[in-house]
């Protein structure tokens, strides 16, 4: 969705990613906050939606060298905002987390594919113009090419982002962020985001294999 500069200035955007990281620290370190789905105070997104959008945006900023951020959405799961191009794109989130007493989910890429299929089943109009975000953990070893092959040509989302927990410890947290677009053909783009244990800084590297 294209906006005017005046419309953009009225939006409640995340402006400082380091401050946002510190604000999200306790919710990330206590996964119950990511499970229960309660909205954040003063920001109408669930913790897992805000965290996944943060991870996606730091990768997009790293890739494109533009001021890309996210904003709340009182009716949905938030918007990714390209401030330089003055474009906002709605996100649709689906969770594939290991939740105590929850449904047992498959391991590997099937965990991600099943989550995507739930959203594909909602139809073309539901997906049109949106970014689908799959937030997952517990997959173990998985192959992104199998995810790409499974979903290629079967959905109407603008893109599918898969955000997965790789590791967590006192030393820090690491996540993979993979972008799938049909326009990429037989390719996908994956980055690793490593968060320091004190949640002050992060580093990003592209995963080639």
PyMOL commands that place a pseudoatom at each C-alpha (Angstrom):
pseudoatom trace, name=CA, resn=UNK, resi=1, chain=A, elem=C, hetatm=0, pos=[0.000, 0.000, 0.000]
pseudoatom trace, name=CA, resn=UNK, resi=2, chain=A, elem=C, hetatm=0, pos=[1.488, 3.334, -1.103]
pseudoatom trace, name=CA, resn=UNK, resi=3, chain=A, elem=C, hetatm=0, pos=[1.152, 6.230, 1.341]
pseudoatom trace, name=CA, resn=UNK, resi=4, chain=A, elem=C, hetatm=0, pos=[1.794, 9.950, 1.298]
pseudoatom trace, name=CA, resn=UNK, resi=5, chain=A, elem=C, hetatm=0, pos=[4.517, 11.465, 3.480]
pseudoatom trace, name=CA, resn=UNK, resi=6, chain=A, elem=C, hetatm=0, pos=[1.799, 13.064, 5.610]
pseudoatom trace, name=CA, resn=UNK, resi=7, chain=A, elem=C, hetatm=0, pos=[0.135, 9.683, 6.210]
pseudoatom trace, name=CA, resn=UNK, resi=8, chain=A, elem=C, hetatm=0, pos=[3.482, 8.080, 7.072]
pseudoatom trace, name=CA, resn=UNK, resi=9, chain=A, elem=C, hetatm=0, pos=[4.252, 10.734, 9.683]
pseudoatom trace, name=CA, resn=UNK, resi=10, chain=A, elem=C, hetatm=0, pos=[1.047, 9.889, 11.569]
pseudoatom trace, name=CA, resn=UNK, resi=11, chain=A, elem=C, hetatm=0, pos=[1.891, 6.186, 11.953]
pseudoatom trace, name=CA, resn=UNK, resi=12, chain=A, elem=C, hetatm=0, pos=[3.171, 4.644, 15.193]
pseudoatom trace, name=CA, resn=UNK, resi=13, chain=A, elem=C, hetatm=0, pos=[6.427, 3.106, 13.961]
pseudoatom trace, name=CA, resn=UNK, resi=14, chain=A, elem=C, hetatm=0, pos=[9.359, 1.421, 15.659]
pseudoatom trace, name=CA, resn=UNK, resi=15, chain=A, elem=C, hetatm=0, pos=[12.101, 4.030, 15.352]
pseudoatom trace, name=CA, resn=UNK, resi=16, chain=A, elem=C, hetatm=0, pos=[14.972, 2.618, 17.433]
pseudoatom trace, name=CA, resn=UNK, resi=17, chain=A, elem=C, hetatm=0, pos=[15.685, -1.085, 17.020]
pseudoatom trace, name=CA, resn=UNK, resi=18, chain=A, elem=C, hetatm=0, pos=[18.093, -1.209, 19.961]
pseudoatom trace, name=CA, resn=UNK, resi=19, chain=A, elem=C, hetatm=0, pos=[15.476, 0.183, 22.334]
pseudoatom trace, name=CA, resn=UNK, resi=20, chain=A, elem=C, hetatm=0, pos=[12.880, -2.203, 20.896]
pseudoatom trace, name=CA, resn=UNK, resi=21, chain=A, elem=C, hetatm=0, pos=[15.286, -5.109, 21.446]
pseudoatom trace, name=CA, resn=UNK, resi=22, chain=A, elem=C, hetatm=0, pos=[15.681, -4.253, 25.116]
pseudoatom trace, name=CA, resn=UNK, resi=23, chain=A, elem=C, hetatm=0, pos=[11.909, -3.863, 25.467]
pseudoatom trace, name=CA, resn=UNK, resi=24, chain=A, elem=C, hetatm=0, pos=[11.386, -7.341, 24.028]
pseudoatom trace, name=CA, resn=UNK, resi=25, chain=A, elem=C, hetatm=0, pos=[14.152, -9.033, 26.062]
pseudoatom trace, name=CA, resn=UNK, resi=26, chain=A, elem=C, hetatm=0, pos=[12.082, -10.378, 28.958]
pseudoatom trace, name=CA, resn=UNK, resi=27, chain=A, elem=C, hetatm=0, pos=[9.392, -11.704, 26.652]
pseudoatom trace, name=CA, resn=UNK, resi=28, chain=A, elem=C, hetatm=0, pos=[11.912, -13.545, 24.509]
pseudoatom trace, name=CA, resn=UNK, resi=29, chain=A, elem=C, hetatm=0, pos=[13.776, -15.011, 27.471]
pseudoatom trace, name=CA, resn=UNK, resi=30, chain=A, elem=C, hetatm=0, pos=[10.521, -16.273, 29.001]
pseudoatom trace, name=CA, resn=UNK, resi=31, chain=A, elem=C, hetatm=0, pos=[8.890, -18.225, 26.140]
pseudoatom trace, name=CA, resn=UNK, resi=32, chain=A, elem=C, hetatm=0, pos=[5.538, -18.315, 27.939]
pseudoatom trace, name=CA, resn=UNK, resi=33, chain=A, elem=C, hetatm=0, pos=[5.079, -14.758, 26.658]
pseudoatom trace, name=CA, resn=UNK, resi=34, chain=A, elem=C, hetatm=0, pos=[5.524, -16.032, 23.112]
pseudoatom trace, name=CA, resn=UNK, resi=35, chain=A, elem=C, hetatm=0, pos=[3.043, -18.850, 23.701]
pseudoatom trace, name=CA, resn=UNK, resi=36, chain=A, elem=C, hetatm=0, pos=[0.133, -17.090, 25.362]
pseudoatom trace, name=CA, resn=UNK, resi=37, chain=A, elem=C, hetatm=0, pos=[-0.554, -14.523, 22.659]
pseudoatom trace, name=CA, resn=UNK, resi=38, chain=A, elem=C, hetatm=0, pos=[-1.425, -11.564, 24.886]
pseudoatom trace, name=CA, resn=UNK, resi=39, chain=A, elem=C, hetatm=0, pos=[-0.979, -8.136, 23.322]
pseudoatom trace, name=CA, resn=UNK, resi=40, chain=A, elem=C, hetatm=0, pos=[1.867, -5.881, 24.423]
pseudoatom trace, name=CA, resn=UNK, resi=41, chain=A, elem=C, hetatm=0, pos=[1.099, -2.832, 26.538]
pseudoatom trace, name=CA, resn=UNK, resi=42, chain=A, elem=C, hetatm=0, pos=[0.915, 0.347, 24.450]
pseudoatom trace, name=CA, resn=UNK, resi=43, chain=A, elem=C, hetatm=0, pos=[1.500, -1.646, 21.257]
pseudoatom trace, name=CA, resn=UNK, resi=44, chain=A, elem=C, hetatm=0, pos=[-1.277, -3.702, 19.712]
pseudoatom trace, name=CA, resn=UNK, resi=45, chain=A, elem=C, hetatm=0, pos=[0.727, -6.763, 18.667]
pseudoatom trace, name=CA, resn=UNK, resi=46, chain=A, elem=C, hetatm=0, pos=[1.329, -10.078, 20.372]
pseudoatom trace, name=CA, resn=UNK, resi=47, chain=A, elem=C, hetatm=0, pos=[4.887, -10.543, 21.675]
pseudoatom trace, name=CA, resn=UNK, resi=48, chain=A, elem=C, hetatm=0, pos=[5.678, -13.223, 19.097]
pseudoatom trace, name=CA, resn=UNK, resi=49, chain=A, elem=C, hetatm=0, pos=[4.364, -11.005, 16.276]
pseudoatom trace, name=CA, resn=UNK, resi=50, chain=A, elem=C, hetatm=0, pos=[6.459, -8.048, 17.406]
pseudoatom trace, name=CA, resn=UNK, resi=51, chain=A, elem=C, hetatm=0, pos=[9.541, -10.252, 17.845]
pseudoatom trace, name=CA, resn=UNK, resi=52, chain=A, elem=C, hetatm=0, pos=[9.209, -11.934, 14.445]
pseudoatom trace, name=CA, resn=UNK, resi=53, chain=A, elem=C, hetatm=0, pos=[8.643, -8.558, 12.763]
pseudoatom trace, name=CA, resn=UNK, resi=54, chain=A, elem=C, hetatm=0, pos=[11.731, -7.169, 14.538]
pseudoatom trace, name=CA, resn=UNK, resi=55, chain=A, elem=C, hetatm=0, pos=[13.849, -10.063, 13.248]
pseudoatom trace, name=CA, resn=UNK, resi=56, chain=A, elem=C, hetatm=0, pos=[12.526, -9.711, 9.697]
pseudoatom trace, name=CA, resn=UNK, resi=57, chain=A, elem=C, hetatm=0, pos=[13.113, -5.960, 9.666]
pseudoatom trace, name=CA, resn=UNK, resi=58, chain=A, elem=C, hetatm=0, pos=[16.718, -6.108, 10.880]
pseudoatom trace, name=CA, resn=UNK, resi=59, chain=A, elem=C, hetatm=0, pos=[17.418, -8.583, 8.070]
pseudoatom trace, name=CA, resn=UNK, resi=60, chain=A, elem=C, hetatm=0, pos=[15.667, -6.431, 5.448]
pseudoatom trace, name=CA, resn=UNK, resi=61, chain=A, elem=C, hetatm=0, pos=[17.540, -3.349, 6.657]
pseudoatom trace, name=CA, resn=UNK, resi=62, chain=A, elem=C, hetatm=0, pos=[20.797, -5.286, 6.387]
pseudoatom trace, name=CA, resn=UNK, resi=63, chain=A, elem=C, hetatm=0, pos=[19.970, -6.568, 2.890]
pseudoatom trace, name=CA, resn=UNK, resi=64, chain=A, elem=C, hetatm=0, pos=[18.526, -3.450, 1.282]
pseudoatom trace, name=CA, resn=UNK, resi=65, chain=A, elem=C, hetatm=0, pos=[20.311, -0.679, 3.237]
pseudoatom trace, name=CA, resn=UNK, resi=66, chain=A, elem=C, hetatm=0, pos=[17.012, 1.188, 3.639]
pseudoatom trace, name=CA, resn=UNK, resi=67, chain=A, elem=C, hetatm=0, pos=[14.990, 2.439, 6.577]
pseudoatom trace, name=CA, resn=UNK, resi=68, chain=A, elem=C, hetatm=0, pos=[12.603, -0.501, 6.920]
pseudoatom trace, name=CA, resn=UNK, resi=69, chain=A, elem=C, hetatm=0, pos=[10.636, -0.907, 10.136]
pseudoatom trace, name=CA, resn=UNK, resi=70, chain=A, elem=C, hetatm=0, pos=[7.291, -2.161, 11.435]
pseudoatom trace, name=CA, resn=UNK, resi=71, chain=A, elem=C, hetatm=0, pos=[4.184, -0.772, 13.048]
pseudoatom trace, name=CA, resn=UNK, resi=72, chain=A, elem=C, hetatm=0, pos=[1.242, -1.947, 15.089]
pseudoatom trace, name=CA, resn=UNK, resi=73, chain=A, elem=C, hetatm=0, pos=[-2.127, -2.865, 13.647]
pseudoatom trace, name=CA, resn=UNK, resi=74, chain=A, elem=C, hetatm=0, pos=[-5.255, -2.909, 15.788]
pseudoatom trace, name=CA, resn=UNK, resi=75, chain=A, elem=C, hetatm=0, pos=[-6.969, -5.276, 13.344]
pseudoatom trace, name=CA, resn=UNK, resi=76, chain=A, elem=C, hetatm=0, pos=[-4.134, -7.594, 12.309]
pseudoatom trace, name=CA, resn=UNK, resi=77, chain=A, elem=C, hetatm=0, pos=[-0.579, -8.727, 12.928]
pseudoatom trace, name=CA, resn=UNK, resi=78, chain=A, elem=C, hetatm=0, pos=[1.290, -5.545, 12.074]
pseudoatom trace, name=CA, resn=UNK, resi=79, chain=A, elem=C, hetatm=0, pos=[2.751, -3.914, 8.976]
pseudoatom trace, name=CA, resn=UNK, resi=80, chain=A, elem=C, hetatm=0, pos=[6.238, -3.901, 7.527]
pseudoatom trace, name=CA, resn=UNK, resi=81, chain=A, elem=C, hetatm=0, pos=[7.023, -0.297, 6.550]
pseudoatom trace, name=CA, resn=UNK, resi=82, chain=A, elem=C, hetatm=0, pos=[9.539, 0.871, 3.956]
pseudoatom trace, name=CA, resn=UNK, resi=83, chain=A, elem=C, hetatm=0, pos=[9.945, 4.498, 4.995]
pseudoatom trace, name=CA, resn=UNK, resi=84, chain=A, elem=C, hetatm=0, pos=[12.057, 5.467, 2.001]
pseudoatom trace, name=CA, resn=UNK, resi=85, chain=A, elem=C, hetatm=0, pos=[9.597, 4.077, -0.538]
pseudoatom trace, name=CA, resn=UNK, resi=86, chain=A, elem=C, hetatm=0, pos=[6.626, 5.088, 1.663]
pseudoatom trace, name=CA, resn=UNK, resi=87, chain=A, elem=C, hetatm=0, pos=[5.052, 1.640, 1.388]
pseudoatom trace, name=CA, resn=UNK, resi=88, chain=A, elem=C, hetatm=0, pos=[3.378, -0.474, 4.061]
pseudoatom trace, name=CA, resn=UNK, resi=89, chain=A, elem=C, hetatm=0, pos=[2.636, -4.191, 3.700]
pseudoatom trace, name=CA, resn=UNK, resi=90, chain=A, elem=C, hetatm=0, pos=[0.386, -6.116, 6.124]
pseudoatom trace, name=CA, resn=UNK, resi=91, chain=A, elem=C, hetatm=0, pos=[1.704, -9.269, 7.761]
pseudoatom trace, name=CA, resn=UNK, resi=92, chain=A, elem=C, hetatm=0, pos=[-0.187, -12.426, 8.629]
pseudoatom trace, name=CA, resn=UNK, resi=93, chain=A, elem=C, hetatm=0, pos=[1.411, -14.571, 11.317]
pseudoatom trace, name=CA, resn=UNK, resi=94, chain=A, elem=C, hetatm=0, pos=[1.158, -18.258, 12.126]
pseudoatom trace, name=CA, resn=UNK, resi=95, chain=A, elem=C, hetatm=0, pos=[2.879, -19.996, 15.011]
pseudoatom trace, name=CA, resn=UNK, resi=96, chain=A, elem=C, hetatm=0, pos=[4.536, -23.417, 15.014]
pseudoatom trace, name=CA, resn=UNK, resi=97, chain=A, elem=C, hetatm=0, pos=[5.990, -23.414, 18.529]
pseudoatom trace, name=CA, resn=UNK, resi=98, chain=A, elem=C, hetatm=0, pos=[6.441, -26.218, 21.023]
pseudoatom trace, name=CA, resn=UNK, resi=99, chain=A, elem=C, hetatm=0, pos=[3.874, -25.314, 23.672]
pseudoatom trace, name=CA, resn=UNK, resi=100, chain=A, elem=C, hetatm=0, pos=[3.531, -27.404, 26.855]
pseudoatom trace, name=CA, resn=UNK, resi=101, chain=A, elem=C, hetatm=0, pos=[0.276, -29.383, 26.776]
pseudoatom trace, name=CA, resn=UNK, resi=102, chain=A, elem=C, hetatm=0, pos=[-0.234, -28.181, 23.193]
pseudoatom trace, name=CA, resn=UNK, resi=103, chain=A, elem=C, hetatm=0, pos=[-0.586, -30.219, 20.033]
pseudoatom trace, name=CA, resn=UNK, resi=104, chain=A, elem=C, hetatm=0, pos=[2.511, -32.242, 19.190]
pseudoatom trace, name=CA, resn=UNK, resi=105, chain=A, elem=C, hetatm=0, pos=[3.982, -30.855, 15.989]
pseudoatom trace, name=CA, resn=UNK, resi=106, chain=A, elem=C, hetatm=0, pos=[6.163, -32.690, 13.460]
pseudoatom trace, name=CA, resn=UNK, resi=107, chain=A, elem=C, hetatm=0, pos=[9.875, -32.022, 13.255]
pseudoatom trace, name=CA, resn=UNK, resi=108, chain=A, elem=C, hetatm=0, pos=[11.887, -30.838, 10.280]
pseudoatom trace, name=CA, resn=UNK, resi=109, chain=A, elem=C, hetatm=0, pos=[10.489, -28.847, 7.389]
pseudoatom trace, name=CA, resn=UNK, resi=110, chain=A, elem=C, hetatm=0, pos=[7.058, -30.504, 7.762]
pseudoatom trace, name=CA, resn=UNK, resi=111, chain=A, elem=C, hetatm=0, pos=[6.433, -28.375, 10.862]
pseudoatom trace, name=CA, resn=UNK, resi=112, chain=A, elem=C, hetatm=0, pos=[6.801, -25.236, 8.741]
pseudoatom trace, name=CA, resn=UNK, resi=113, chain=A, elem=C, hetatm=0, pos=[4.939, -26.588, 5.715]
pseudoatom trace, name=CA, resn=UNK, resi=114, chain=A, elem=C, hetatm=0, pos=[1.926, -27.588, 7.835]
pseudoatom trace, name=CA, resn=UNK, resi=115, chain=A, elem=C, hetatm=0, pos=[1.752, -24.077, 9.305]
pseudoatom trace, name=CA, resn=UNK, resi=116, chain=A, elem=C, hetatm=0, pos=[1.889, -22.491, 5.852]
pseudoatom trace, name=CA, resn=UNK, resi=117, chain=A, elem=C, hetatm=0, pos=[-0.804, -24.865, 4.571]
pseudoatom trace, name=CA, resn=UNK, resi=118, chain=A, elem=C, hetatm=0, pos=[-3.175, -23.648, 7.306]
pseudoatom trace, name=CA, resn=UNK, resi=119, chain=A, elem=C, hetatm=0, pos=[-2.969, -20.149, 5.843]
pseudoatom trace, name=CA, resn=UNK, resi=120, chain=A, elem=C, hetatm=0, pos=[-3.028, -21.219, 2.192]
pseudoatom trace, name=CA, resn=UNK, resi=121, chain=A, elem=C, hetatm=0, pos=[-6.327, -22.946, 2.913]
pseudoatom trace, name=CA, resn=UNK, resi=122, chain=A, elem=C, hetatm=0, pos=[-7.926, -19.573, 3.700]
pseudoatom trace, name=CA, resn=UNK, resi=123, chain=A, elem=C, hetatm=0, pos=[-7.893, -18.681, 0.025]
pseudoatom trace, name=CA, resn=UNK, resi=124, chain=A, elem=C, hetatm=0, pos=[-6.582, -16.192, -2.498]
pseudoatom trace, name=CA, resn=UNK, resi=125, chain=A, elem=C, hetatm=0, pos=[-8.359, -13.063, -1.264]
pseudoatom trace, name=CA, resn=UNK, resi=126, chain=A, elem=C, hetatm=0, pos=[-7.177, -13.677, 2.295]
pseudoatom trace, name=CA, resn=UNK, resi=127, chain=A, elem=C, hetatm=0, pos=[-3.537, -13.866, 1.163]
pseudoatom trace, name=CA, resn=UNK, resi=128, chain=A, elem=C, hetatm=0, pos=[-3.422, -11.188, -1.534]
pseudoatom trace, name=CA, resn=UNK, resi=129, chain=A, elem=C, hetatm=0, pos=[-1.029, -8.341, -0.777]
pseudoatom trace, name=CA, resn=UNK, resi=130, chain=A, elem=C, hetatm=0, pos=[0.172, -9.800, 2.539]
pseudoatom trace, name=CA, resn=UNK, resi=131, chain=A, elem=C, hetatm=0, pos=[3.428, -11.194, 3.877]
pseudoatom trace, name=CA, resn=UNK, resi=132, chain=A, elem=C, hetatm=0, pos=[3.017, -14.537, 5.636]
pseudoatom trace, name=CA, resn=UNK, resi=133, chain=A, elem=C, hetatm=0, pos=[5.261, -15.001, 8.676]
pseudoatom trace, name=CA, resn=UNK, resi=134, chain=A, elem=C, hetatm=0, pos=[5.826, -18.444, 10.181]
pseudoatom trace, name=CA, resn=UNK, resi=135, chain=A, elem=C, hetatm=0, pos=[7.373, -18.265, 13.657]
pseudoatom trace, name=CA, resn=UNK, resi=136, chain=A, elem=C, hetatm=0, pos=[8.661, -21.631, 14.837]
pseudoatom trace, name=CA, resn=UNK, resi=137, chain=A, elem=C, hetatm=0, pos=[11.002, -23.546, 17.088]
pseudoatom trace, name=CA, resn=UNK, resi=138, chain=A, elem=C, hetatm=0, pos=[11.734, -27.224, 17.684]
pseudoatom trace, name=CA, resn=UNK, resi=139, chain=A, elem=C, hetatm=0, pos=[12.108, -28.136, 14.018]
pseudoatom trace, name=CA, resn=UNK, resi=140, chain=A, elem=C, hetatm=0, pos=[15.586, -29.563, 14.448]
pseudoatom trace, name=CA, resn=UNK, resi=141, chain=A, elem=C, hetatm=0, pos=[17.294, -30.166, 11.126]
pseudoatom trace, name=CA, resn=UNK, resi=142, chain=A, elem=C, hetatm=0, pos=[15.259, -28.948, 8.155]
pseudoatom trace, name=CA, resn=UNK, resi=143, chain=A, elem=C, hetatm=0, pos=[15.851, -28.207, 4.492]
pseudoatom trace, name=CA, resn=UNK, resi=144, chain=A, elem=C, hetatm=0, pos=[14.612, -24.909, 3.131]
pseudoatom trace, name=CA, resn=UNK, resi=145, chain=A, elem=C, hetatm=0, pos=[14.581, -26.219, -0.458]
pseudoatom trace, name=CA, resn=UNK, resi=146, chain=A, elem=C, hetatm=0, pos=[11.891, -28.729, 0.569]
pseudoatom trace, name=CA, resn=UNK, resi=147, chain=A, elem=C, hetatm=0, pos=[9.795, -25.907, 2.006]
pseudoatom trace, name=CA, resn=UNK, resi=148, chain=A, elem=C, hetatm=0, pos=[10.248, -23.891, -1.188]
pseudoatom trace, name=CA, resn=UNK, resi=149, chain=A, elem=C, hetatm=0, pos=[9.346, -26.852, -3.404]
pseudoatom trace, name=CA, resn=UNK, resi=150, chain=A, elem=C, hetatm=0, pos=[6.243, -27.591, -1.335]
pseudoatom trace, name=CA, resn=UNK, resi=151, chain=A, elem=C, hetatm=0, pos=[4.789, -24.068, -1.399]
pseudoatom trace, name=CA, resn=UNK, resi=152, chain=A, elem=C, hetatm=0, pos=[5.940, -22.868, -4.828]
pseudoatom trace, name=CA, resn=UNK, resi=153, chain=A, elem=C, hetatm=0, pos=[2.979, -21.739, -6.932]
pseudoatom trace, name=CA, resn=UNK, resi=154, chain=A, elem=C, hetatm=0, pos=[0.436, -22.791, -4.287]
pseudoatom trace, name=CA, resn=UNK, resi=155, chain=A, elem=C, hetatm=0, pos=[-0.095, -19.521, -2.431]
pseudoatom trace, name=CA, resn=UNK, resi=156, chain=A, elem=C, hetatm=0, pos=[-1.059, -15.913, -3.130]
pseudoatom trace, name=CA, resn=UNK, resi=157, chain=A, elem=C, hetatm=0, pos=[1.006, -14.181, -0.456]
pseudoatom trace, name=CA, resn=UNK, resi=158, chain=A, elem=C, hetatm=0, pos=[3.437, -11.547, -1.639]
pseudoatom trace, name=CA, resn=UNK, resi=159, chain=A, elem=C, hetatm=0, pos=[6.171, -13.450, 0.189]
pseudoatom trace, name=CA, resn=UNK, resi=160, chain=A, elem=C, hetatm=0, pos=[6.575, -16.046, 2.944]
pseudoatom trace, name=CA, resn=UNK, resi=161, chain=A, elem=C, hetatm=0, pos=[9.041, -15.436, 5.762]
pseudoatom trace, name=CA, resn=UNK, resi=162, chain=A, elem=C, hetatm=0, pos=[10.033, -18.344, 8.005]
pseudoatom trace, name=CA, resn=UNK, resi=163, chain=A, elem=C, hetatm=0, pos=[11.570, -17.241, 11.309]
pseudoatom trace, name=CA, resn=UNK, resi=164, chain=A, elem=C, hetatm=0, pos=[12.993, -20.102, 13.366]
pseudoatom trace, name=CA, resn=UNK, resi=165, chain=A, elem=C, hetatm=0, pos=[14.843, -20.386, 16.660]
pseudoatom trace, name=CA, resn=UNK, resi=166, chain=A, elem=C, hetatm=0, pos=[18.230, -22.037, 16.147]
pseudoatom trace, name=CA, resn=UNK, resi=167, chain=A, elem=C, hetatm=0, pos=[19.780, -21.774, 19.609]
pseudoatom trace, name=CA, resn=UNK, resi=168, chain=A, elem=C, hetatm=0, pos=[19.301, -20.091, 22.980]
pseudoatom trace, name=CA, resn=UNK, resi=169, chain=A, elem=C, hetatm=0, pos=[21.578, -19.824, 25.997]
pseudoatom trace, name=CA, resn=UNK, resi=170, chain=A, elem=C, hetatm=0, pos=[22.992, -17.301, 28.431]
pseudoatom trace, name=CA, resn=UNK, resi=171, chain=A, elem=C, hetatm=0, pos=[25.409, -16.289, 25.671]
pseudoatom trace, name=CA, resn=UNK, resi=172, chain=A, elem=C, hetatm=0, pos=[22.594, -15.255, 23.377]
pseudoatom trace, name=CA, resn=UNK, resi=173, chain=A, elem=C, hetatm=0, pos=[19.934, -16.291, 20.895]
pseudoatom trace, name=CA, resn=UNK, resi=174, chain=A, elem=C, hetatm=0, pos=[20.162, -17.115, 17.210]
pseudoatom trace, name=CA, resn=UNK, resi=175, chain=A, elem=C, hetatm=0, pos=[17.406, -17.265, 14.607]
pseudoatom trace, name=CA, resn=UNK, resi=176, chain=A, elem=C, hetatm=0, pos=[17.156, -18.091, 10.932]
pseudoatom trace, name=CA, resn=UNK, resi=177, chain=A, elem=C, hetatm=0, pos=[15.110, -15.777, 8.735]
pseudoatom trace, name=CA, resn=UNK, resi=178, chain=A, elem=C, hetatm=0, pos=[14.258, -17.170, 5.298]
pseudoatom trace, name=CA, resn=UNK, resi=179, chain=A, elem=C, hetatm=0, pos=[12.390, -15.314, 2.573]
pseudoatom trace, name=CA, resn=UNK, resi=180, chain=A, elem=C, hetatm=0, pos=[10.483, -17.284, -0.075]
pseudoatom trace, name=CA, resn=UNK, resi=181, chain=A, elem=C, hetatm=0, pos=[9.057, -15.594, -3.164]
pseudoatom trace, name=CA, resn=UNK, resi=182, chain=A, elem=C, hetatm=0, pos=[7.838, -17.332, -6.285]
pseudoatom trace, name=CA, resn=UNK, resi=183, chain=A, elem=C, hetatm=0, pos=[9.749, -14.677, -8.246]
pseudoatom trace, name=CA, resn=UNK, resi=184, chain=A, elem=C, hetatm=0, pos=[12.975, -16.118, -6.769]
pseudoatom trace, name=CA, resn=UNK, resi=185, chain=A, elem=C, hetatm=0, pos=[12.384, -19.282, -8.780]
pseudoatom trace, name=CA, resn=UNK, resi=186, chain=A, elem=C, hetatm=0, pos=[14.419, -22.140, -7.344]
pseudoatom trace, name=CA, resn=UNK, resi=187, chain=A, elem=C, hetatm=0, pos=[16.175, -19.874, -4.838]
pseudoatom trace, name=CA, resn=UNK, resi=188, chain=A, elem=C, hetatm=0, pos=[15.458, -18.614, -1.339]
pseudoatom trace, name=CA, resn=UNK, resi=189, chain=A, elem=C, hetatm=0, pos=[17.329, -16.171, 0.895]
pseudoatom trace, name=CA, resn=UNK, resi=190, chain=A, elem=C, hetatm=0, pos=[18.313, -17.082, 4.458]
pseudoatom trace, name=CA, resn=UNK, resi=191, chain=A, elem=C, hetatm=0, pos=[20.079, -15.002, 7.082]
pseudoatom trace, name=CA, resn=UNK, resi=192, chain=A, elem=C, hetatm=0, pos=[21.189, -15.861, 10.602]
pseudoatom trace, name=CA, resn=UNK, resi=193, chain=A, elem=C, hetatm=0, pos=[20.501, -13.274, 13.292]
pseudoatom trace, name=CA, resn=UNK, resi=194, chain=A, elem=C, hetatm=0, pos=[22.587, -13.606, 16.446]
pseudoatom trace, name=CA, resn=UNK, resi=195, chain=A, elem=C, hetatm=0, pos=[21.418, -11.664, 19.519]
pseudoatom trace, name=CA, resn=UNK, resi=196, chain=A, elem=C, hetatm=0, pos=[23.899, -10.980, 22.327]
pseudoatom trace, name=CA, resn=UNK, resi=197, chain=A, elem=C, hetatm=0, pos=[23.087, -12.412, 25.752]
pseudoatom trace, name=CA, resn=UNK, resi=198, chain=A, elem=C, hetatm=0, pos=[22.552, -8.939, 27.201]
pseudoatom trace, name=CA, resn=UNK, resi=199, chain=A, elem=C, hetatm=0, pos=[20.201, -7.991, 24.331]
pseudoatom trace, name=CA, resn=UNK, resi=200, chain=A, elem=C, hetatm=0, pos=[22.254, -4.915, 23.508]
pseudoatom trace, name=CA, resn=UNK, resi=201, chain=A, elem=C, hetatm=0, pos=[23.475, -5.832, 20.046]
pseudoatom trace, name=CA, resn=UNK, resi=202, chain=A, elem=C, hetatm=0, pos=[23.106, -8.295, 17.187]
pseudoatom trace, name=CA, resn=UNK, resi=203, chain=A, elem=C, hetatm=0, pos=[24.896, -9.453, 14.059]
pseudoatom trace, name=CA, resn=UNK, resi=204, chain=A, elem=C, hetatm=0, pos=[23.578, -10.773, 10.766]
pseudoatom trace, name=CA, resn=UNK, resi=205, chain=A, elem=C, hetatm=0, pos=[25.152, -13.162, 8.290]
pseudoatom trace, name=CA, resn=UNK, resi=206, chain=A, elem=C, hetatm=0, pos=[23.825, -14.753, 5.123]
pseudoatom trace, name=CA, resn=UNK, resi=207, chain=A, elem=C, hetatm=0, pos=[23.485, -18.532, 5.071]
pseudoatom trace, name=CA, resn=UNK, resi=208, chain=A, elem=C, hetatm=0, pos=[24.682, -19.702, 1.687]
pseudoatom trace, name=CA, resn=UNK, resi=209, chain=A, elem=C, hetatm=0, pos=[24.080, -23.462, 1.776]
for i in range(1, 209): cmd.bond("trace and resi %d" % i, "trace and resi %d" % (i + 1))
show_as sticks, trace
zoom trace
